[in-house]
């Protein structure tokens, strides 16, 4: 991999005598890491895995398997995520209070690595909003969040500046900002061809715009997390300095064990691939010292599901503290009862967003469960289900026919190692596969 000469000059100035080790690390193979889903019990087949120091759920793999052909991956048992970015958990646990319900926003969320991580850190009393401004990236964000299975999440597709009605609403706002991508040169060498000093300047200006919009959304004493996958000071430390000088935020000193190999900077933490087992990454944290809280309060503008239909849906859910609503398109969503006002505030403020956990819809008098419900922790585990072996699970995920191992009728949750994969409508040993077409595996399965 040939590095841009201006990038080399910048990194030589930044690293000094460490630069040769850094340059050598960029020529080495990229580490493969995953993060386990604490809400889904799964006996991971790989043994003696090395733990990632800064998150209990993180593991390094010895080699990269074909994740597409692992049914457990499609069921949300784990997420394939770069190890350095998992530091969000350590910062969250140290600096976010655990004594009250939280409202959290991931402002630049796709594809969903940090979003699913945040979902794992939150409790049922908390609300998570995952936003992605680029329309083409929203579908993969939704898919990854559905696989993860947590019900208290709203997905939106809005420009950060359109969140103005939620000023002071969120206790934590994460801005994983679009950047020049220097930290991904090893993983995606073609990114070096797009890099330039001019692009760094453009990224820095865009990041300031996003940070300015994000800062307005942070509640008094709330936390603003800012991260990039790059090394240069203009996109990292200088943006932190700008934030503290322009707005009423103060930088939080982030202390990490020296043996982790993370470098502490003036306004955050810098990850280098020659110092630790991970890619280039930067993160900083800021506390809001203003007192403004001006968001619009309200209840969801949705129609409550009538009593008779509610009684038909309730047995599909493992909790009673969710209120059921019906959207204009007939879809039924579940919203935590204790978060009705919070959902109402978000749904009223944002136009392009989901409305709650999609649980299904009625076709005539028959309830049709949604794929989201099949993957959700809200699903009642007493529903009819069928355990598949690996070959059967892959055939189901490819939407290819096979005979069921035993006669069965009605709606059936197809499972692999006790993980929900999706719904089938069975008659005898045959069935209709209700896996969404866009989720179908297209890779060939070797016998």
Secondary structure, 3 states (H helix, E strand, C coil): CCCCHHHHHHHHHHHHHHHHHHHHHCCCCCCEEEEECCCCCCCCCCCCCEECCCCCCEEEECCCCCHHHCHHHHCCCEEECCCHHHHHHHHHHHHCCCCCCCEEEECCCCCCHHHHHHHHHCCCCCEEEEECCCHHHHHHHHHHHHHHCCCCEEEECCCHHHHHHHCCCEEEEEEECCCCCHHHCCCCHHHHHCCCHHHHHHHHHHHHHHHHHHHCCEEEEEEEEEEECCCCCCCCHHHHHHHHHHCCEEECCCCCCHHHCCEEECCEEEECCCCCCCCCEEEEEEEECCCCCCCCCCCCCCEECCHHHHHHHHCCECCCCEEEEECCCCCEEEEEHHHHHHHHHHHHHCCCECCCEEEEEEECCEEEECHHHHHCCCECCCCCEEECCHHHHHHHHCCCCCCCCCCEEEEEEEEECCEEEEEEEEEECEEEECCCHHHCCCCCCCC
